[in-house]
Amino acid sequence: MDTVTSAEELSGPGRLAAECDVTGDALTLARWIGKQRRQVTAGKVLRKADIAEAGTLLGVKVPSRVRSMADIKGLNRPWRVAVSVGLLTIEKGWAVAGPALGSWPPDPERLLDGWLAGLRAVCAAESYPQDSESVQLLVLVVLTVLGEDGQDETRHERMLAALDALTEMAELGARASSDARRASERYYDPESERPLAGLIKLLSAFGAVSGAPGEPKPTALGHWAMRRLRTDLALPALEGLPAADLIAEVSKYPDWDERTRVARDWLAARDPAEAVLELLRAGEEARPFRRTVAVGLARTLEEAGGPAWREAAQWPRTGPHAREMTDTHLTGRDWHWLVVEHAAAALEEFGPDRALTQVWLGMSGETLKEKLAATGSASHPDALGLLHALEQFTGSGVPRSIDQVAVVKVALAGVRPARWRRVEVPVIETLTTLHETIQALFGWGGDHPHVFTVGAKRYGVDGLTPGGAGDADTLTVGDAFSDGGGRIGYAYDFGANWRHELTLEKTAERAPDAAYPLCVAFRGGQPAEHQSEEEPARREPFDIDAVNRRLASLGSVL
């Protein structure tokens, strides 16, 4: 492989990432496209017209009939790596040379991050959509098993051991191991009757394993990938960790599903009251972000930790959290303290824009000036530091989320003639508010379950939405469209299966005197939610004024 500049400048895992076969093929594709841009499909891969030429370029056999380039592993794998490491860029339906092509290779840290992103992208592409992490987990288990002692075992025996490990490794969780076991079937070689032979070829192409054909072993790059994948997959923490170390480990993950997965075994190994007390004691000594994580973990045990919550109610830093948890009457001083606490935590985790949103939504006062003044006068030890950061941010002229609305087109899927509504929703509102908005837009009664689909994740109402969906009240409209690539789904009434497609058309400035959410355009009348063959329900015309009155009654704080 020609790496353009000296590979001696890279060392260890970085050198292997630069020199592996899949990176070499990615570089070849990028140079080919760099001379003449190529149009891509909606799936952001080469069109059928260019597949044969790309196959010839890389020596990959292309079937005479093919559905998509994504189905040809020898092309799809280097393509995804090329995009991940910056050798290719997808712009407005075209693939063009990326920023990394002209100065290849980049520094080892940047290269390794891109290589791992490429491996993850390939794993996700070769997983079923509903099991998007299954191949990543399979890669982790196989690398782990191959890295263990056992020189007397054959490769066949070691792969069987890897498959057994998916069942035996209880810390991975029943569903995760089941998904990975199912994914393993796609890498079985029927000619040699060897399990996971296809996965070993994949890891060899990525430079993660090497050695004689019968005895693959993880390379330095494979060991590096193992460490990163264990973190990325949010595997449960050891039961014996001190509470402060557990909180630090859990705090690495932004998603609460991942956080609870990491803490699961630690919590299960303790009496609930004991676990709550350990967490709150550690939280008492922590900064606001980690303290809110500690409190969040303790809340998952609910009333079972009652004695610990009552004891902590007298403490200076976790006390307000504990008083809120035990339904003790919260004073205005307590409430302001908690708002500053959550805003200071948001400042640490996300930055000043998210912190300002917390203050805007929670602090008393009618205007931003009044809310900031209340923030500075709160008794929280971080109040003045938070106020200073927020004043700097608001004076910088950077766009603020509290001033933005998402212009969203909500269309009923599979319905003719087309029926859609265009609505403006504050980006800081949650999916719960968006659910209520859609109910008003289409005249739904709200007496059936619903679920949002954001990328590969689902959100609904805890206990009412099947399939282990996340809480819709924890995700904002802005974050949902960011995570969903500008599109999310909403299903209502799983019997009638009313499916809605939501598209973010643009983000706009909030009008000072407007009431939100606000419907601004529509097509088609209201659908009939309840009907039967004997007595068909009549469709109602769409009354935009009546709908906006209903939307205004949602009581948005904005």
C-alpha positions as a printed NumPy array, in Angstrom:
array([[  0.   ,   0.   ,   0.   ],
       [  1.262,   3.485,  -0.909],
       [  0.689,   5.742,   2.098],
       [  2.105,   8.873,   0.413],
       [  4.143,   9.833,   3.476],
       [  6.395,   7.7  ,   5.609],
       [  4.645,   5.095,   7.715],
       [  7.562,   5.346,  10.165],
       [  5.924,   8.514,  11.464],
       [  3.136,   6.333,  12.831],
       [  3.657,   3.765,  15.527],
       [  1.837,   0.808,  17.019],
       [ -1.928,   0.825,  16.422],
       [ -1.797,   3.973,  14.28 ],
       [  0.685,   2.391,  11.848],
       [ -1.453,  -0.745,  11.576],
       [ -4.572,   1.335,  10.946],
       [ -2.779,   3.185,   8.126],
       [ -1.384,   0.036,   6.512],
       [ -4.307,  -2.407,   6.777],
       [ -5.988,  -3.692,   3.617],
       [ -9.31 ,  -1.918,   4.112],
       [ -7.584,   1.463,   4.585],
       [ -5.517,   0.83 ,   1.446],
       [ -8.686,   0.139,  -0.539],
       [-10.31 ,   3.229,   0.98 ],
       [ -7.356,   5.339,  -0.194],
       [ -7.598,   3.835,  -3.699],
       [-11.314,   4.688,  -3.892],
       [-10.669,   8.229,  -2.683],
       [ -7.965,   8.866,  -5.274],
       [-10.206,   7.514,  -8.007],
       [-13.113,   9.73 ,  -6.97 ],
       [-10.833,  12.689,  -6.263],
       [-10.106,  13.003,  -9.973],
       [-13.797,  13.132, -10.888],
       [-16.634,  13.381,  -8.396],
       [-19.253,  10.626,  -8.392],
       [-22.97 ,  10.843,  -7.755],
       [-24.315,   8.774,  -4.838],
       [-27.66 ,   7.217,  -3.987],
       [-30.026,   8.21 ,  -1.172],
       [-28.136,   5.649,   0.917],
       [-24.91 ,   7.617,   0.254],
       [-23.145,   4.889,  -1.716],
       [-22.138,   4.675,  -5.387],
       [-24.837,   4.314,  -8.007],
       [-25.173,   1.036,  -9.902],
       [-23.591,   2.654, -12.974],
       [-20.277,   3.103, -11.089],
       [-20.17 ,  -0.169,  -9.143],
       [-18.515,  -2.261, -11.869],
       [-15.681,   0.246, -12.354],
       [-15.079,   0.426,  -8.591],
       [-15.048,  -3.366,  -8.418],
       [-12.437,  -3.57 , -11.167],
       [-10.374,  -0.926,  -9.39 ],
       [-10.25 ,  -2.971,  -6.149],
       [-10.314,  -6.432,  -7.71 ],
       [-13.739,  -7.185,  -6.251],
       [-16.095,  -9.428,  -8.203],
       [-19.394,  -7.648,  -8.824],
       [-22.503,  -9.779,  -9.521],
       [-24.316,  -9.179, -12.788],
       [-27.395,  -8.164, -10.831],
       [-27.011,  -6.164,  -7.646],
       [-29.477,  -4.218,  -5.514],
       [-27.001,  -1.753,  -4.03 ],
       [-23.286,  -1.273,  -3.501],
       [-24.04 ,  -1.719,   0.209],
       [-24.595,  -5.432,  -0.503],
       [-21.016,  -5.904,  -1.789],
       [-18.786,  -6.152,   1.276],
       [-15.547,  -5.734,  -0.669],
       [-16.723,  -2.287,  -1.8  ],
       [-18.947,  -1.192,   1.062],
       [-16.333,  -1.742,   3.793],
       [-13.567,   0.459,   2.315],
       [-16.175,   3.   ,   1.215],
       [-17.374,   3.463,   4.812],
       [-13.802,   3.694,   6.07 ],
       [-12.972,   6.307,   3.418],
       [-15.873,   8.467,   4.607],
       [-15.072,   7.91 ,   8.298],
       [-11.402,   8.888,   8.077],
       [-12.112,  11.905,   5.853],
       [-10.727,  10.546,   2.583],
       [-14.176,  11.052,   1.025],
       [-16.897,  13.577,   1.733],
       [-20.562,  13.295,   0.736],
       [-21.958,  16.678,  -0.344],
       [-25.419,  17.275,  -1.787],
       [-25.68 ,  13.89 ,  -3.452],
       [-22.058,  13.687,  -4.631],
       [-18.938,  11.948,  -3.337],
       [-15.867,  14.19 ,  -3.51 ],
       [-12.296,  14.08 ,  -2.23 ],
       [-12.193,  14.615,   1.528],
       [ -9.839,  16.838,   3.542],
       [ -7.611,  13.912,   4.591],
       [ -6.701,  12.932,   1.025],
       [ -4.265,  15.771,   0.414],
       [ -2.257,  15.212,   3.604],
       [ -2.484,  11.458,   4.113],
       [ -1.91 ,   9.994,   6.638],
       [ -3.217,  12.233,   9.448],
       [ -1.779,  12.16 ,  12.961],
       [ -2.172,   8.761,  14.699],
       [ -4.931,   9.895,  17.085],
       [ -7.096,  11.282,  14.286],
       [ -6.408,   8.246,  12.117],
       [ -7.343,   5.797,  14.882],
       [-10.576,   7.652,  15.626],
       [-11.493,   7.522,  11.932],
       [-10.5  ,   3.863,  11.638],
       [-12.667,   2.94 ,  14.613],
       [-15.558,   5.001,  13.249],
       [-15.18 ,   3.057,   9.987],
       [-15.193,  -0.279,  11.822],
       [-18.301,   0.772,  13.744],
       [-19.998,   1.882,  10.522],
       [-19.26 ,  -1.481,   8.897],
       [-20.507,  -3.345,  11.978],
       [-23.719,  -1.301,  12.002],
       [-24.233,  -1.884,   8.258],
       [-23.844,  -5.647,   8.74 ],
       [-26.191,  -5.749,  11.744],
       [-29.951,  -5.939,  11.561],
       [-31.414,  -2.415,  12.043],
       [-33.065,  -3.381,  15.325],
       [-29.808,  -4.911,  16.636],
       [-27.451,  -2.123,  15.574],
       [-24.73 ,  -2.984,  18.127],
       [-24.811,  -6.763,  17.655],
       [-21.805,  -7.085,  15.319],
       [-19.773,  -4.639,  17.431],
       [-20.447,  -6.866,  20.428],
       [-19.521,  -9.926,  18.389],
       [-16.223,  -8.296,  17.379],
       [-15.474,  -7.475,  21.015],
       [-16.168, -11.027,  22.215],
       [-14.097, -12.624,  19.419],
       [-11.124, -10.313,  20.003],
       [-11.357, -11.018,  23.734],
       [-11.418, -14.782,  23.263],
       [ -8.585, -14.715,  20.713],
       [ -6.488, -12.672,  23.109],
       [ -6.802, -15.17 ,  25.949],
       [ -4.322, -17.944,  26.675],
       [ -5.055, -21.282,  25.067],
       [ -2.289, -22.036,  22.632],
       [ -3.278, -25.705,  22.42 ],
       [ -6.695, -24.935,  21.004],
       [ -7.374, -24.809,  17.285],
       [ -8.975, -21.784,  15.668],
       [-12.177, -23.811,  15.279],
       [-12.256, -24.537,  19.019],
       [-11.536, -20.926,  19.877],
       [-14.39 , -19.698,  17.689],
       [-16.718, -22.172,  19.352],
       [-15.519, -20.752,  22.651],
       [-16.377, -17.275,  21.412],
       [-19.905, -18.369,  20.585],
       [-20.251, -19.99 ,  24.008],
       [-19.006, -16.785,  25.593],
       [-21.959, -14.895,  24.137],
       [-24.261, -17.065,  26.213],
       [-22.08 , -17.312,  29.305],
       [-21.057, -13.654,  29.667],
       [-23.939, -12.602,  31.873],
       [-22.655,  -9.059,  32.187],
       [-23.478,  -8.405,  28.558],
       [-27.188,  -8.815,  29.143],
       [-29.552, -11.414,  27.711],
       [-30.757,  -9.408,  24.734],
       [-27.289,  -8.163,  23.735],
       [-25.782, -11.645,  23.753],
       [-28.779, -13.057,  21.882],
       [-28.487, -10.382,  19.179],
       [-24.762, -11.04 ,  18.769],
       [-25.269, -14.786,  18.616],
       [-27.803, -14.318,  15.836],
       [-25.419, -11.963,  14.01 ],
       [-22.691, -14.633,  14.166],
       [-24.646, -16.845,  11.782],
       [-23.845, -14.461,   8.922],
       [-20.107, -15.127,   9.285],
       [-20.273, -18.928,   9.19 ],
       [-18.212, -20.578,   6.402],
       [-20.183, -23.575,   5.043],
       [-17.213, -24.954,   3.089],
       [-14.87 , -25.287,   6.067],
       [-17.727, -25.535,   8.561],
       [-15.943, -22.99 ,  10.691],
       [-17.973, -20.518,  12.731],
       [-17.1  , -16.836,  12.392],
       [-14.622, -17.41 ,   9.552],
       [-16.092, -14.39 ,   7.782],
       [-15.606, -12.216,  10.848],
       [-11.936, -13.221,  11.092],
       [-11.52 , -12.115,   7.462],
       [-13.145,  -8.8  ,   8.346],
       [-10.845,  -8.265,  11.332],
       [ -7.801,  -9.273,   9.265],
       [ -8.71 ,  -6.726,   6.593],
       [ -8.936,  -4.083,   9.33 ],
       [ -5.541,  -5.086,  10.756],
       [ -7.057,  -6.114,  14.082],
       [ -5.871,  -9.751,  13.913],
       [ -2.86 , -11.435,  12.352],
       [ -0.957, -14.705,  12.479],
       [ -1.08 , -18.087,  10.802],
       [ -4.394, -19.044,   9.162],
       [ -5.206, -21.48 ,  11.947],
       [ -4.187, -19.242,  14.849],
       [ -5.266, -15.602,  14.505],
       [ -4.26 , -13.346,  17.388],
       [ -5.21 ,  -9.725,  18.123],
       [ -2.627,  -7.204,  16.975],
       [ -1.733,  -4.06 ,  18.918],
       [ -4.538,  -2.404,  16.955],
       [ -6.919,  -5.211,  17.935],
       [ -6.095,  -4.755,  21.622],
       [ -6.601,  -0.988,  21.272],
       [ -9.979,  -1.622,  19.62 ],
       [-10.975,  -3.993,  22.446],
       [-10.459,  -1.279,  25.033],
       [-12.426,   1.292,  23.042],
       [-15.284,  -1.078,  22.226],
       [-15.702,  -2.07 ,  25.856],
       [-16.2  ,   1.611,  26.679],
       [-18.42 ,   2.321,  23.678],
       [-20.72 ,  -0.635,  24.375],
       [-21.334,   0.474,  27.979],
       [-20.624,  -2.873,  29.608],
       [-21.519,  -3.214,  33.3  ],
       [-18.998,  -1.995,  35.873],
       [-17.414,  -4.295,  38.437],
       [-19.497,  -4.842,  41.559],
       [-16.612,  -3.947,  43.901],
       [-15.97 ,  -0.426,  42.581],
       [-16.183,   2.405,  45.112],
       [-19.26 ,   4.536,  44.481],
       [-17.182,   7.511,  43.309],
       [-15.446,   5.342,  40.701],
       [-18.783,   3.948,  39.531],
       [-20.146,   7.477,  39.119],
       [-17.053,   8.468,  37.136],
       [-17.486,   5.425,  34.87 ],
       [-21.203,   5.989,  34.362],
       [-20.658,   9.694,  33.639],
       [-18.782,   8.816,  30.437],
       [-22.085,   7.925,  28.758],
       [-24.637,  10.565,  27.694],
       [-27.579,   8.174,  27.422],
       [-29.397,   7.048,  30.579],
       [-30.039,   3.599,  29.153],
       [-26.266,   3.176,  28.866],
       [-25.7  ,   4.589,  32.34 ],
       [-28.142,   2.186,  33.971],
       [-26.631,  -0.721,  32.008],
       [-23.17 ,   0.119,  33.357],
       [-24.472,   0.442,  36.936],
       [-26.843,  -2.555,  36.835],
       [-24.677,  -5.209,  38.471],
       [-23.217,  -2.751,  40.991],
       [-26.71 ,  -1.793,  42.151],
       [-27.991,  -5.379,  42.17 ],
       [-25.129,  -6.513,  44.416],
       [-26.22 ,  -4.168,  47.253],
       [-29.143,  -3.619,  49.527],
       [-31.1  ,  -0.727,  47.921],
       [-30.819,   1.558,  50.949],
       [-27.08 ,   0.815,  51.172],
       [-26.601,   1.541,  47.455],
       [-28.492,   4.845,  47.697],
       [-26.451,   5.908,  50.725],
       [-23.138,   5.088,  48.995],
       [-24.141,   7.017,  45.889],
       [-25.393,  10.066,  47.76 ],
       [-22.309,  10.2  ,  49.981],
       [-20.116,  10.152,  46.884],
       [-22.365,  12.752,  45.262],
       [-22.024,  15.027,  48.28 ],
       [-18.315,  15.408,  47.487],
       [-18.714,  15.673,  43.689],
       [-19.188,  18.522,  41.232],
       [-22.768,  19.213,  40.05 ],
       [-22.63 ,  17.036,  36.926],
       [-21.444,  13.903,  38.69 ],
       [-23.708,  14.642,  41.649],
       [-26.754,  14.701,  39.348],
       [-25.567,  11.398,  37.876],
       [-25.266,   9.93 ,  41.382],
       [-28.753,  11.153,  42.269],
       [-30.135,   9.808,  38.988],
       [-28.716,   6.347,  39.698],
       [-30.108,   6.437,  43.223],
       [-33.542,   7.4  ,  41.866],
       [-33.652,   4.195,  39.811],
       [-34.083,   2.324,  43.114],
       [-37.135,   4.48 ,  43.89 ],
       [-38.709,   4.117,  47.347],
       [-36.537,   1.095,  48.231],
       [-33.828,   3.477,  49.424],
       [-36.209,   5.502,  51.604],
       [-34.112,   5.513,  54.815],
       [-31.051,   6.718,  52.908],
       [-32.993,   9.504,  51.223],
       [-34.337,  10.684,  54.596],
       [-30.826,  10.735,  56.06 ],
       [-29.423,  12.643,  53.075],
       [-32.212,  15.225,  53.303],
       [-30.168,  16.968,  56.01 ],
       [-26.959,  17.195,  53.944],
       [-25.956,  20.489,  52.3  ],
       [-25.485,  19.382,  48.661],
       [-27.586,  16.269,  48.141],
       [-30.156,  17.503,  50.647],
       [-32.334,  19.428,  48.145],
       [-32.38 ,  16.373,  45.844],
       [-33.335,  14.127,  48.768],
       [-36.081,  16.48 ,  49.967],
       [-37.521,  16.494,  46.458],
       [-37.364,  12.685,  46.33 ],
       [-39.1  ,  12.248,  49.704],
       [-41.867,  14.732,  48.821],
       [-40.704,  17.056,  51.57 ],
       [-42.061,  20.548,  51.024],
       [-39.564,  22.411,  48.863],
       [-39.028,  26.053,  49.677],
       [-38.324,  28.665,  47.025],
       [-34.719,  28.562,  48.195],
       [-34.619,  24.786,  47.547],
       [-36.149,  25.184,  44.116],
       [-33.668,  27.864,  43.042],
       [-30.836,  25.692,  44.378],
       [-31.988,  22.743,  42.24 ],
       [-32.335,  24.867,  39.108],
       [-28.773,  26.137,  39.539],
       [-27.607,  22.583,  40.251],
       [-29.041,  21.225,  37.002],
       [-27.887,  24.257,  35.013],
       [-24.348,  23.947,  36.413],
       [-24.388,  20.231,  35.541],
       [-25.539,  21.087,  32.002],
       [-22.737,  23.667,  31.734],
       [-20.177,  20.954,  32.575],
       [-21.68 ,  18.332,  30.277],
       [-22.953,  20.32 ,  27.294],
       [-21.969,  23.984,  27.538],
       [-23.627,  27.355,  28.181],
       [-26.498,  27.036,  25.693],
       [-27.933,  23.979,  27.467],
       [-27.292,  25.61 ,  30.859],
       [-29.208,  28.708,  29.753],
       [-32.106,  26.504,  28.686],
       [-32.246,  24.979,  32.181],
       [-32.375,  28.449,  33.742],
       [-34.977,  29.674,  31.244],
       [-37.281,  26.718,  31.877],
       [-36.862,  26.42 ,  35.639],
       [-35.969,  29.711,  37.277],
       [-38.619,  32.143,  38.512],
       [-39.088,  35.393,  36.635],
       [-40.842,  36.606,  33.488],
       [-37.848,  37.873,  31.535],
       [-34.371,  36.479,  30.959],
       [-32.942,  39.378,  32.984],
       [-35.111,  38.417,  35.969],
       [-34.204,  34.748,  35.662],
       [-30.478,  35.529,  35.546],
       [-30.803,  37.774,  38.597],
       [-32.522,  34.941,  40.498],
       [-29.72 ,  32.598,  39.402],
       [-27.022,  34.852,  40.831],
       [-28.812,  35.224,  44.165],
       [-29.366,  31.466,  44.696],
       [-27.629,  29.806,  47.647],
       [-25.894,  27.213,  45.479],
       [-22.061,  27.466,  45.693],
       [-21.801,  27.514,  41.87 ],
       [-24.445,  30.224,  41.364],
       [-22.077,  33.135,  40.673],
       [-19.798,  31.088,  38.429],
       [-22.819,  29.895,  36.461],
       [-24.159,  33.444,  36.176],
       [-20.815,  34.687,  34.844],
       [-20.726,  31.94 ,  32.18 ],
       [-24.315,  32.655,  31.117],
       [-23.75 ,  36.415,  30.915],
       [-20.709,  35.841,  28.724],
       [-22.722,  33.523,  26.478],
       [-25.765,  35.793,  26.159],
       [-23.511,  38.74 ,  25.358],
       [-21.547,  36.874,  22.679],
       [-24.225,  37.046,  19.997],
       [-24.149,  33.262,  19.467],
       [-27.637,  31.918,  18.553],
       [-29.453,  30.611,  21.649],
       [-31.719,  27.583,  21.679],
       [-34.289,  29.416,  23.803],
       [-34.854,  31.747,  20.811],
       [-35.25 ,  28.987,  18.194],
       [-38.238,  27.107,  16.797],
       [-38.137,  23.997,  14.638],
       [-40.283,  24.233,  11.51 ],
       [-41.557,  20.678,  11.144],
       [-43.645,  19.034,   8.442],
       [-45.771,  16.249,   9.939],
       [-47.205,  13.947,   7.246],
       [-49.434,  10.897,   7.579],
       [-47.629,   7.987,   5.918],
       [-49.38 ,   5.744,   3.416],
       [-52.461,   7.968,   3.112],
       [-53.853,   9.287,  -0.148],
       [-54.644,  12.046,  -0.856],
       [-51.718,  13.456,   1.103],
       [-52.387,  14.956,   4.516],
       [-49.745,  16.992,   6.29 ],
       [-49.331,  19.859,   8.741],
       [-46.504,  22.361,   9.101],
       [-45.935,  23.366,  12.699],
       [-43.427,  25.498,  14.582],
       [-42.246,  23.999,  17.886],
       [-39.615,  25.425,  20.261],
       [-36.473,  23.327,  19.943],
       [-36.152,  23.112,  23.74 ],
       [-39.537,  21.433,  24.165],
       [-39.533,  17.676,  24.721],
       [-40.953,  14.843,  22.65 ],
       [-43.803,  14.744,  25.168],
       [-44.884,  18.193,  23.98 ],
       [-44.372,  17.113,  20.366],
       [-46.66 ,  14.124,  21.021],
       [-49.377,  16.45 ,  22.366],
       [-48.829,  18.722,  19.358],
       [-49.37 ,  15.891,  16.861],
       [-52.507,  14.835,  18.733],
       [-53.895,  18.344,  18.247],
       [-52.78 ,  18.588,  14.605],
       [-54.675,  15.458,  13.551],
       [-57.498,  15.46 ,  16.069],
       [-56.419,  12.233,  17.759],
       [-58.109,  11.373,  21.038],
       [-54.949,  10.363,  22.881],
       [-56.42 ,   7.121,  24.259],
       [-53.972,   4.793,  22.453],
       [-50.232,   4.108,  22.93 ],
       [-47.685,   5.988,  20.839],
       [-43.971,   5.803,  20.104],
       [-41.351,   8.04 ,  18.492],
       [-38.562,   6.529,  16.38 ],
       [-35.328,   8.541,  16.441],
       [-32.615,   6.783,  14.474],
       [-32.425,   3.291,  15.96 ],
       [-34.019,   4.344,  19.284],
       [-37.632,   4.535,  20.413],
       [-39.231,   6.937,  22.885],
       [-42.628,   6.889,  24.531],
       [-44.318,   6.87 ,  27.921],
       [-42.74 ,   4.663,  30.555],
       [-44.938,   1.63 ,  31.174],
       [-47.304,   2.392,  28.274],
       [-45.028,   2.025,  25.259],
       [-43.923,  -1.547,  24.479],
       [-40.419,  -2.607,  23.507],
       [-38.353,  -0.909,  26.2  ],
       [-38.653,   2.592,  24.736],
       [-36.91 ,   5.531,  26.38 ],
       [-38.789,   8.293,  28.155],
       [-40.069,  10.875,  25.655],
       [-39.764,  13.526,  28.35 ],
       [-35.953,  13.213,  28.384],
       [-35.281,  14.207,  24.756],
       [-35.782,  17.673,  23.309],
       [-37.175,  18.373,  19.864],
       [-33.849,  19.866,  18.781],
       [-31.834,  16.857,  19.942],
       [-34.33 ,  14.408,  18.427],
       [-33.975,  15.869,  14.942],
       [-30.214,  16.113,  15.371],
       [-29.997,  12.438,  16.379],
       [-32.433,  11.411,  13.645],
       [-30.648,  13.236,  10.824],
       [-33.525,  15.671,  10.331],
       [-36.221,  12.973,  10.209],
       [-38.048,  11.101,  12.941],
       [-41.119,   8.861,  13.037],
       [-44.224,   8.819,  15.228],
       [-46.73 ,   5.975,  15.458],
       [-50.091,   6.239,  17.206],
       [-52.616,   3.474,  17.93 ],
       [-50.703,   0.271,  17.195],
       [-53.906,  -1.401,  16.019],
       [-54.85 ,   1.175,  13.384],
       [-51.113,   1.962,  12.987],
       [-51.327,   5.651,  12.202],
       [-47.754,   6.389,  11.099],
       [-46.414,   9.935,  10.83 ],
       [-43.243,  11.131,   9.124],
       [-41.71 ,  14.225,  10.706],
       [-39.199,  16.28 ,   8.709],
       [-37.239,  19.245,  10.032],
       [-37.525,  21.836,   7.253],
       [-35.548,  24.594,   8.963],
       [-34.825,  26.288,  12.258],
       [-36.152,  29.82 ,  12.65 ],
       [-36.136,  32.67 ,  15.157],
       [-38.943,  32.625,  17.683],
       [-41.383,  35.509,  17.203],
       [-41.561,  37.581,  20.427],
       [-45.353,  37.607,  20.782],
       [-46.274,  34.247,  19.204],
       [-47.764,  31.355,  21.155],
       [-46.095,  28.016,  20.467],
       [-46.533,  25.351,  19.179],
       [-48.104,  27.046,  16.147],
       [-49.564,  25.421,  13.027],
       [-48.738,  27.573,   9.988],
       [-49.851,  25.455,   6.991],
       [-51.702,  22.258,   6.165],
       [-53.063,  20.015,   3.454],
       [-56.034,  17.662,   3.733],
       [-58.792,  17.27 ,   6.307],
       [-58.745,  15.475,   9.633],
       [-58.635,  11.656,   9.431],
       [-61.339,   9.559,  11.045],
       [-59.748,   7.931,  14.08 ],
       [-62.62 ,   5.519,  14.827],
       [-64.636,   3.869,  12.077],
       [-66.252,   0.571,  11.161],
       [-67.617,  -1.035,   8.009],
       [-71.195,  -0.719,   9.303],
       [-70.902,   2.924,  10.267],
       [-67.995,   4.723,   8.591],
       [-66.87 ,   7.831,  10.436],
       [-67.046,  11.113,   8.604],
       [-63.867,  13.018,   7.904],
       [-63.776,  16.51 ,   9.365],
       [-62.32 ,  19.568,   7.607],
       [-59.164,  21.024,   9.094],
       [-59.806,  24.173,  11.138],
       [-56.412,  25.808,  11.648],
       [-57.74 ,  28.414,  14.097],
       [-59.36 ,  25.765,  16.306],
       [-56.194,  23.65 ,  16.173],
       [-54.032,  26.603,  17.211],
       [-56.366,  27.33 ,  20.107],
       [-55.914,  23.715,  21.21 ],
       [-52.142,  24.019,  20.785],
       [-52.125,  27.211,  22.869],
       [-53.961,  25.346,  25.636],
       [-51.029,  22.957,  26.002],
       [-49.666,  25.523,  28.425],
       [-46.123,  25.806,  27.062],
       [-43.906,  27.86 ,  29.328],
       [-42.587,  29.544,  26.222]])
